[in-house]
C-alpha cells in the first residue's frame, strides 16, 4: 500500500512537471519592421568654373591673320573686320597676339580711308537733270549716306532719286530740280565699300517732313532753293 502511494505521488509529480513545461511557451518573436536601406546618392562632382578659351597658338594666329589679309586684298573689308574682331577677342590676355591684331586693324583702317568716297560723291542718281536747288548735309555725328527721292512721283512708278556720301566732320551737297523730296539717311561708323556700306554699324532715320524746293515763275530761285541739315 505504501509503495503504491509512493508511485502515485511520483506519477503526480511527473505530471505536474510535464504540465508546467507544456504551459511555458517560448515568447513569440516581436515582428521587426525592416528598415529601409538608405540609398546612397551618387557622389556629386564639383563643376569647375568656366574657363576662358585658350588663346590661339602663334602659328594658328599667323594663319588666321594671313586669311584676313587675303580678305582685305580681295575687297571683303566688312568680313575682314568681323574676323579681326573675333581674333582680337580670342587673344584677350595675350599681349603679343593682341598687338598683332591691332597692327592689322590699323592696316585695314588705312585701306578703308583710301576707298572712302569724298563728301558729296553721288553713288547713284536717276534724275535726268541736275537742277539748281541744293541739299547740303553737315555730317556731325559720323559719316553719312543720304538717300533723296521724289515725293511727287506718279503712283506705280519708280521715283527719281539720288544717293550721296558725306565724310564725318565735313559738308556734302547735291543739286536737285525744284520739287518735293523725302530724305532718308544712315549715320555710320566706318564705310566698308559700296557692297557692304556701313555693315551693321549704323543708325538710320528719315526727316520728319518732306523738303520742298521751289522757285519764282520767272525762273529766279526762291529762299527755299537750299537746305542745310546737320546729322
Secondary structure, DSSP 8 states (H G I E B T S, - for coil): -HHHHHHHHHHHHHHHHHHHHHH----------------------------------HHHHHHHHHHHHHHHHTT-HHHHHHHHHHHHHHTTT-HHHHHHHHHHHHHHHHHHHHH---TTEEEEE--SS--SEEEEEE--SS-EEEEEEETT--TTS---EEEEEE-TTSEEEEEE-SEEEEEEEEEES----TTTTTTT-EEEEE-SS-EEE-B-TTS-B-GGGEEEEE-
